[in-house]
Amino acid sequence: MSLIVICSVAFDTLETPHGRRERILGGSGTYCSLAASFFTEPKLVAVVGEDFPEDAIELFKSRGIDVQGLKIQSGKTFHWEARYGDDPNQRTTIKTELNVFGDFRPQLPQDYREADIVFLANIDPDVHEDILSQVKSPKLVAMDTINFWIKTKPDPLLKVLEKVHVYFGNDEEIKTLAREPNLVRAGKKLLERGPSFIVIKKGEHGALVLGKDSVFGVLAYPCEKVIDPTGAGDSFAGGFLGYLDKIKAFDKEEEIRKASVYGSVMASFTIEDFGISRLKSLRLEDIEKRFSQFKKLVSF
Amino acid sequence: MSLIVICSVAFDTLETPHGRRERILGGSGTYCSLAASFFTEPKLVAVVGEDFPEDAIELFKSRGIDVQGLKIQSGKTFHWEARYGDDPNQRTTIKTELNVFGDFRPQLPQDYREADIVFLANIDPDVHEDILSQVKSPKLVAMDTINFWIKTKPDPLLKVLEKVHVYFGNDEEIKTLAREPNLVRAGKKLLERGPSFIVIKKGEHGALVLGKDSVFGVLAYPCEKVIDPTGAGDSFAGGFLGYLDKIKAFDKEEEIRKASVYGSVMASFTIEDFGISRLKSLRLEDIEKRFSQFKKLVSF
């Protein structure tokens, strides 16, 4: 049982219209596991350098995150620098220093290999295959990727997709991978490649979840205060998968719907402050309150 | 009682990835009144040239649309030419020949002046004032406009806004008019200028409806077949206002929510074929069926 999250843990330097933060804790694994930690006890798989601070590891532990799979390697931690415009979708990457993340080839600790849910985030598709071979009999494999891998390694990626149950992608990525300009048709084409659900993340416009015979739409929470959009998508995945792991549901459509709303709820909190600040101060009752507000938001 | 629609009636020449159509019936008034005609008997106010075909007028009449306010003037009908890319949001206007629409100064027929609902579409804001002075005691004034007027006549526009109950705009227009980059805050700023509801149209991402103490989100129907996006926004307004006129509700939040869904339903049909083709073949049961599908789409 449990959820393993194979992602990056990084330092982020971020500039938004609301300020600048230097080398704060970031990376998809950080956002995803913190968001999931409100629902379950995720197991993190990532690599950091010797410069990675002890208090960040303590933070993970304090949230019940298993860090056995967090490898500390000689060298520096992955560092990413980006700037956002007035429109949160306008993001410019200024620097990507992969450092120890560059040749990350995860070896899963023994008790991670029994996981129910495996989340493969933005890593080389060839590494995805290797990780999956280490997990005994996962009930749900989820994957997220980025345009870089879609463009450079589409074939290995489509091959991994055959083993994936839930695929997360943004609208651009889904269209590119499916080679189809209509978003719904693109999602349906990817469903034919294996996954049971395609979760199309649309940023401030929410997400569309396509199943074999179902369509579900979840809005993004209408935020008046978007301080830093970093980590929204990873928080979505964390809320989504954390919820499914908590209730031990792996393919029920009604639970996938709720999981999507929890995903959108977690993303809506993350963007309210820089980095993981809002996730750190968050309480379970804030999450449940916003979940109810999502119901009200779409009821007619 | 009843709904008056003050809009353009035009010929459109359209090119989309699915084909090209020359000088087909279009204009905001055409889409809006046809969409509204499934709910009520709208009264059209527009101007066309001597080249306007009799069968188009017959079509309006056959749908129960009052055409007393459709003035035929010496000269040519408004002609607009546009091209869409693979992404339906990529629209290039190729030609705008205003012709008789250029100096459109509507005089409302006597029985139009008793209207409950007035829809002021994309016309010079100074003309809006003049029209409103002709209507006795409207219960709901709705307005839509375009970036051209927002940029060239923001002050007269904001003045009209004081008399408007429902303002329709796309996300870009709302942000520009409010001079605020955050969409939700922009909408709230406009609410302070008079309207009870701001309907933010987001194309394929649906719409956000902001009230003084409420937020409602409606999705766009996930269409696999977007043949021609022209008229989606006007069909939304037609469905929205037609429904409110039918049930004689003018400010109840729960009815505004349903009206928004009917708006999105009508828009979703319009884009399934070129011009008004889909609206012509549409039946009431298609509308009700899709309304139910919208419920299913967001339920969790």
Interface residues (C-beta under 8 A of the other chain):
Chain A: P17 D86 D87 P181 N182 L183 V184 R185 K188 K202 E204 H205 G206 L208 L210 V215 F216 G217 V218 L219 P222 C223 E224 K225 V226 E254 R257 K258 S260 V261 K295 L297 V298 S299 F300
Chain B: P17 D86 D87 P181 N182 L183 V184 R185 K188 K202 E204 H205 G206 L208 L210 V215 F216 G217 V218 L219 P222 C223 E224 K225 V226 E254 R257 K258 S260 V261 K295 L297 V298 S299 F300
